[in-house]
Amino acid sequence: MKMSEKVTKEMVEKALTEQKVPEEPLVYCGPSFPAGSLPQYAVFKNGIPKQAKEAGKDCPALMHLFKPVSKLAETRVNLGKVGSRDFQLYQSVTNYFQERGNRL
């Protein structure tokens, strides 16, 4: 990931405040949380769940993998493209889970 594309905590805070009332449901496109507490492609009507917000404080990339449902097909394609932003975000979240021993 290029330094100019690095996800910062400030970006996460901005994303959290801007997405308090989403216009459409969000789908989590990152890897499933350990122990199945947040499965990949889970859909949320009332914004980002609390456990994801908490994890997003330590792993800002995670917050960028909540997408409007209307962007799901595009995001799934991008997840398979090595070097795409979504691919890099997914890898960052995977590394975060591995570094923590697959625990939250």
N, C-alpha and C positions, 0 to 999 in steps of 0.2 A: 504494500500500500504506500503510495506517495505521501510525503509529509503534508502536502497541501490538501490531501484527502483524509488525513487522520481525524478520527472522530474524537471530539473533546467532550469533557463533562458539561461545558457550557452549551454545546450543541444538544446534548441530551436534555438539559434543563429547558432549553427553548422548545424542543420537540414535545416535552411533557406539558408545558403550559399552552402550547398551540393546539394540542390534541385533546383537550379536556372534554369536548363534546364533538366527537367525530360525526361527519355527515352520513357516513355509511359504515357498516361493520368493518372491523379490521381483522386481518388474518395474520397469524404469526408464521413466518416463513423460515425461521431459523431451525437449528437442530432441536430435537425434543429435549426438554429439561431432564436431568437425572431423576430416576424413580418415577418418571411419567407425570410429574406435577404440571408440566405444560407441554403437550404434544405438538409436534410440527403440524402446521396447517389448522390449528384450532382457531375458531372464529369468535370474535368478541363484539357485542353490540354496544357496550357501555365503556368503550375505551380500553386502555392497556391495564391488565390486572396488576394488583399490588406486588405480587412476588416478582413479576417481570420488572417493575419499576425499581424494586430493591436491587435486583441483580444488575440492572442497567446502570446503577451508580458505580459499580466496579467494572462493568463491561459495556461501555457506551455503544458499541457496535450492535448489541442486542436490540436496542430501541429502534434502530433503523430497519429492522427486519419485520416490523409490524407494518403491513401495507393495506391499503383499501382493497376490499374484495375484488373490485373491478380491475385491479392490477395483478391479480394472482397469476394468470396465464403468462404475462410478460415476465414477472418475477421468477417463475419456475424455469423459464427459458434462460434467464440471466444467471440463475444459480448453477446451471450447467456449463456456462461459458467461463473458462479459466481466464482470470484477469479482470472480469467484470466487477463492478463495485459490489453487487449483491453476492457474488462468489467470495470476494475478499471479506465482506462482513460476516458471512456464514463461517468462513475459516477462522476468523477472529473469535467468534463465539465458541466454536468447537475447541479451539486452543484454550480458551478461558475455562471451559468445563474440565478439560484434561489436566490443566495446571492445578485445579482444585480437587483433583481426584474424583471427578464426576459427582461432586457434592455442591449444594448451594448453601 
